Amino acid sequence: ECLGAVGAIDPATVQAWAVPVAGSSHPQAQAQAQGGTQGGVSLPAPWTTSRVDFAELLVGRYLASSLREASSMEGQGTMISDRVAFGIQSLLKLLRLEMGLPASGDEAPMPADLAARFEAHACLDLVRPLWASSYELNEVMEPRRPPFLSKGCTYARWVAQLCRYLIKKSRGPFREIFQACRGVVKTCANVGQFLLPYLVLDSLSYGNDADNEAVLSELLTALRDGTDQAGVDTGGGAQPSAAAAAAAASRRVPVSIEPVVVQAVFTLVETLEGWRARGEDLKLRAATASARQRAAANEVLAEAHRAPWPMQLEDMERFANAIPRYGLARAALRIKAHTRALRDLEEIVREKQNAALAGGGGGHGAGRSVAARGNRARHRDAAGAASSSSGLAGYSSGGQCTVTWRLPEVGPSDLDKLQLVYGSIDEPDGMGGLGSLRQKHSQNSTRGFASEPGPLLRARLAEHSEDWAAALQEYEQALQATDSGAAGPLAAGFQGATGG
């Protein structure tokens, strides 16, 4: 009866499966054991790459293309070329030191294996002349400290300022690589976007609390469109008071924030979440591997902890818990990224369902749960039962993977938000599914509506079925009841429907 709501899930984004026992021949279990990509994240996790590989990737994939583009530009093209050339030169010098070669490129030619790697990126003709160059970068201004968005800036300027500040504060194992790009990020936003997740994780792992709070405040400003809604954007059924709403409106930044800035924050959050899921998957495979495979799985996990940039999942978990999922959904709806908003809201519902199945009560509505995806395996019982991120309850019996489908419980506040998104994307099947969920909730609720649904609920059900005349009639009845003092949830209902 909820085919519309289920069919709206994008299987390429929300990966859901029941986890079989170790050694199962289930194809999804074999794909998971091979360590495939998760969450669509293509950037290498820091603990899976060396300084040499990371520098080579940065030069071959980003800096060389930026240098080629700047060479064909007029006006500031020369200045951009000089900055990019200095970055490539600095990274080549770092590569020489890492490979045990003399610091000066004049004393030793480029090794054949390194030249072959740049040739694979089709950039050897651009990189080879810089092997022995001697550019210098004159720092004219020190990087500013956040906030940046509250004073008004474009996406390119925001990425440049934030990256330069984080590069200045960097203390991690990749700091020399970041320092080489301190001039490039001022004019090449694509390089800054690539480095941003690594810089934020560097700050989380090796920075101080003051710097981390400044960066987090900047990211939340982008999500909230300049409004400090801490304590207001909870996503629950309770609505903010008039005083809280007025105070939040008074703190609104008098400048508009570009949607591409919000998209950059989405990309950052998803990248860190994907890295954390990969790390959790390593731990899961090491814990559930058979006796024959356990040694190899433990060795892979140990290598992640011995890497130049060790795997530190608690830092990414701390960041994830500080970003409210309802805030992500609200920001996505504001910039008209409706499918992203729908995905975030559906994941909120499924996290709450997972918590209920695990006996943990309600979900973490205001922020990320301790593990939004990868940590779901911690709730297994002795028989190997697990709950996935989509609200599925999976269990294993005799080596076979069995899935039990449960319809998630959705509260009125979440239903209102989902209705707003489905209405924005003009999805009648989804609206029909929400109508079924509303009827299910009204039948099972012990503290909401009585056995006879009230006019507000009947109006919402009529909206789901696109019976606008009946919906209008129910709203008029609700208004008459409000005027007479017999009922008062109408105003709150309208606030909930607009994303309270």
N, C-alpha and C positions, 0 to 999 in steps of 0.2 A: 504493500500500500504506500510505500515511500520510494517508489522507483525514481521519481524526479530528483529527490535529495541524494540518493545513492548514485545516480547516473551523472550528477554534476561533479563528482570527484574526478580530478585529473590523475590517472594512474601513473603518469610520468613524474608527477610532483609528490603526491602522497603515496609512498610505497608501503603497502600493507601486506603482511603475510604472517602465517603462524610459524613459529620456530620449531622445527622437528628436533628430535633427539640427535646427538652426535652420531655420525656414521650413517644417517639416513640417506637413501638414494633419491630423495625428493630433489627435483631439478633446482628449485629455489634455494634449497639448503646448499647444494653444490655451488651455485653462483655466489651465494653469500660467503662460502668458505674460500673462494678465490679472491675475495677482497675487491669486488667491483666498486664502481663509483657510487656515491650516495649523495642524495640531495642535489645532483646536477653540478657539483662543485668540481671545476677542472684545475684549480690552482693546487700545486703540491703542498701538502702539509709540511710545516717547518721541520719536523723530526724525520721526514722521509727524504730530505735533500741535503746535500753538503754545500759548503760555501762555494766551492768550484762550480757545482751544477747550477746553483741558484744564480751566480754571477753570469754564467754562460747563457742561461735562460733569459735573464734580464737584458743582456746585450743582443742576443740573437732575435728575440721575439718582439722587443719593445724599442730599445734605443736605436737599433739600426734602422728600423722603419721610420722612427721620428727624425733621424738624421736625413734620410732620403727625402722625406716630405719637406723638411726645412730647406733643403738645398734648392727646391723648386719654388720657394716662396719669395715674394718681394717685400720690401720694407724691413720688418724685423726678422726676416729669415736668417740673416747673418748672425744676429745675436743668439737666436735659438740654436743654430748650427754649432756655434762656439760652446754653448752650454752642454749640448748633447755630446759633442766631441770630447769635452773634458770628462764627462761621466764615463764614456767608453774607455778613454785613456786611463782613468783611475781604476776602473774594474779590471782592465788588462794588466795593470801593475800589480793589483791584488792577486790575479791569477798566476802571475809569474812567481810571486812569493809563496803562494800555496803549493805550486808545483816544484818548488826548490830551484828555480831559475834565478839568475842575477836580476837585481832590481831594475837595471837599465835595459831597455829593449835593444840597444845598440850592441850589447855584448852577446846576445843569443837570439837566433831567429825564432819565429813562432813554431812550437812543436807541431808535428804533422797531425797528431790526433786532435789537437785543439783546432787546427785549421780545418780538419774534416768536419768537426762539429759546427763551425761557423758556415762552412760550405753547405751543410744540410739546411741551414736557415737562409741560404741564398744571400748572405751578407758579407762574405769573406772579402770582396772587393772594397767594401766600406771600412771594414775593421782593420785589415792588414796595415794600411798607412798609419794608423794610430798606435801600432805596437811600439814604436820608438819615438812618438811625439812628446812634446813637453809643454802642454797647455797649463795655464794657471788660472784659478778662479779668485777674483777679488770680491770678498764679502763686504757689501756696502751697508746693509741693514741687518740687524739681528731679527730673528723670527719673533713675531708677536705671540702673545699668550691669548688663548680663547677668553671671551666669546668672539666669534666672527660673524655669525648669522644675525645676531641682534643688531649689528651696525650696518647690515645690508651689504651683500656681495653676491657676485655671480657664482655659478657652479665651479667654473675653472679657478676663480680666485679662492673660493672656499677650500677646494681640494689642495691647492698650492699652499695656502696658509696653514692648514691643519697638518699636512705632511711635513712641511718645514719645521713646524713646532715639535712634532713627534721625532723627527730626525735629530733635532738638537738635543732632545731629552733621551735619546736611545742609549741603552746600556747593555744590550743583549749581544749574542755572538755574531749577529749580522750587521753590527753597527757601522763597520767600515764600508760595507756595501751600500747601506743607506746614505752614509756621508757622501759617497761618490755621486749620488743623485740629488744632492741638495739644490743644485742649480737647475737641473732638468725639470723638477716638479713645478718650478715657477711658470713654465710655459707649455709643458706637455701633460695635459690632464690624464691621458691614458696611462702614463707611467705612474702618476700619483694614485690613480684608482687601483692599479695592480699592487702597489706597495702598501696601500692603506690597511688591509687586514693584517699584514705582517707587522706594521708599525704599531697598530693598536694592541696586538698580542704582545709585542715587545714591551709596551708600556704596562700592560697588565702583569707581566711576569717579572719585569726588572725595574719598573718605575715606582714612584711613590704614590701615596693615596691622593695627594692634592692634584697631581697631574691627571690621574685616572678620573677623578671627579670632574675636572674641567672638561676632559674629552667626552665623558658620558653626558654631561650637561649639554654639550654642543650637539650630540647626536639626538638627544631627546627634544631639543629645541626644533630640530628639523622635523621630527615626527609630529610634534604638537603644533606646528605652524607658528612657532614663536610664543605659544602660551604655556606657562608653567602650570600644568594641571596635576601636579603631584597630589595624591590623596583625593583627586576628583575623578580621574579617568580610571575607575576601578573595574568597570565592566559588569558590575553586579546589578541587582535589582534596585538597590537604594539609589536615589537621585541626589545630586549635590544640592546643598542649600542655596538660597538666593544670595547669601553673603559670600559663599565660596565661589559661586559662579561670577559674581561681580568682581571679586578679588582676582580671579583668573583672567577675566576680560581686561582688567586694569594692567596686567603684566604682559599683554599681547604686544609683540614686536610690531612697530608701525611700518614694517617693510614686508614685502611678499617673498616667500621662499620658493625657489624654482622647483617644479616637480622632479627635475633630474637630480637635485640634491637628495630628495627623499628616496629616489630610486637607488642612489649611491649608498644610502644607509641600509636599504633592503639588501643590496648585494653584500655589504660588509657583514650584516647579521647572518645571512645565509651561509657565507663562506666560513665564518667561525663555527657556526652550528654544524656544517658539514665536516669540518676537521674534528670537532668533538665526537661526532658520530663515528668517524673512522677510528678514533682512539678507543671509544667504547667497544667497537667491534673487535679490535685487537684483544682487548681484555676479555671479551666474551668468548672468543675462540680459544684463548689460552685456558679459560676456566672450564670449558665444556668439551675440549678435545679428548679423544680417546687416549689411552695410555701409550699407544704407538705414535700418535701425532702430538702428544703434549710437549715433548722436548723441543720439537721444531717451533711450535706455537709460542712457547715460553722464550725461546731464543729471539724470535721476531719482536716480542714485547720488550725484551731486555735491550735489544738494539735501539728501539725507539727511545728508551730512557737514557742510553749512552750516546745518543746523537749529539752533534755540536749544539743543536737547539733541542734540549730534551722535551719529551712530551709531558705537558703539564695541563691535564684536563681540568683541574680545579679552577685555573684562571679563566678558561673559556666558560666554565659553568657559572662562575661568579658574574661574568659579563652577561651571559644569557639570562640569568635571574634578574638582572637590573633593567632589562628591556621588556616593558609590558606588552604582552601579545595583543591585548585589546588596543593598545596604542598603535601597534603595527597595522591592525585591521582598520582602525579609524583613519590613519594616514593614507593607507591604500585607497580607501573609499573617497577621501578628499581629493586625491590626484586622479581619480577615475580609473584606478587599477582594480576593477571590480573583481576579476577572477582571483587576484592575489588576496583581496579582502575576504572573499568567499573561502579560500583555502585556510586562511588564518582562523576564521570563525569556526570552520568545521574541525580544525585541529584542536581548538579550545574545547569543543563539545566532546571530542574523543579523549582528550586528556582527562576530562572530568569523569567520563565513563571508565577509563582505565583505573582511576583512583577508586571509583566505587567498586569495581571488580576486585581490586587488590585489598579492599577493606580499609582504604585510607580516607574515606569521607569525600569531601568536595575537592574540586580541582584548584589549580593555581591560576585563578582568573586574571589577577592583576599583573602577573609576570610569567616568565617562562618557568616551567616546572624544572625540577632538578635534572631531569633528562627528558627532553621533549620527544626524542626518537630513540637514540641508542641505548638509553638506560632502562628501557621497558623490560629487559630480561632480568632485572633484579627482583621482579615480583613473581618469579617462578615458584612453584611448589616442588615437593620432592619428586612428583611424577613427571616434571618437565613442562607443566602447563605454563603458558605465557599469554600475555595480552599485547596486541600490537597497537600501533599508533592510530589505527582506524576504528578502534572499538571492537575488534574481533577478539574472541577468546579461543585460543588454539590449544590443543593438547595432542599428545602422542600416545598411540596404543599399538604395541607390537611392531614398532618401526614404521608405522604409517602415520601420515600427517592428516589430522582431522581438524576441521574448522567449525566452530559453533558461532552462528551469526546472532548478535543481539542488537536490538534497536536501541540506540543511545537515548538517554533521558535528556530532554532539552527544556530548560526553564523559559519562562515568558520573556525575560530580558534578552536572552540569546535568540529566541525566535523573532523578536522584533528587529534585531540587528540583521539577521539572515533575511528577513522579509525585505528590509531596505535594500540589501545587495541584490537579491533576486529581482526586485522591481526595477533596479537600475539597469540590469542586463537583459530585461524583458525575457525571462525564462519561465514560461507558464508551468512546465512540468515541475520545476523546483518549487514554485508557489503552491502547487497542488500537494507536493510532499510535505511542505511546512504546515499546510492545513491539516493533514493527517497527524502530524506531530502535535499540533495544538489540541486536536481532539483527544489524542492519547494522554497528553499532559492533564487536560481538564478532567479526564476520567480517573486518573491515578492520583491526582493531587489531593492532599488532605487538609491543606491550609490555604488553598487558593479559592477558586470559584466553588459554589455550591453545586448540588446535583443538577440544577437547572442553570446553564451558562448565562452570564449576565450580558447586557447589550454590547459592552465593549468587546468581549470575546466573540460574540456572534458577528459583530462588524468585521473583526479580523478574519474570521472564517469566510465571510462573504467576499472579502477582498481576495482571499486566496483562490476562490472559485470565479473571480471576475464578475461577481454579481453586484455591480456598483449601486444599483437602485436599492437593493436590500441593505448594503453597507451604509448608505446615506440614511436610510430609515432608522437603523440601529444607532447611528451616531446622534441623530436627533433625539431619540429616546434617552440616550445617555446624557445629553445636554439638559433635557427636561428634568431628569433625575438629579443632576448636579445643581440646577437652579433651585430645586425643592429641598436640597440638603439631604436627599436620601442616599446618594452615592457620590463618591469623590475621587475615584481613581482615574478619571478621564484625562486630566492634565498630566498626571504622571505617566499614563499610557502613551500620550503623544511624545513626552520627553524620552521615554524608553525607545520609541520607534525611531527617533532621530539620533540614536547612538549614544545615550547617556551612560 
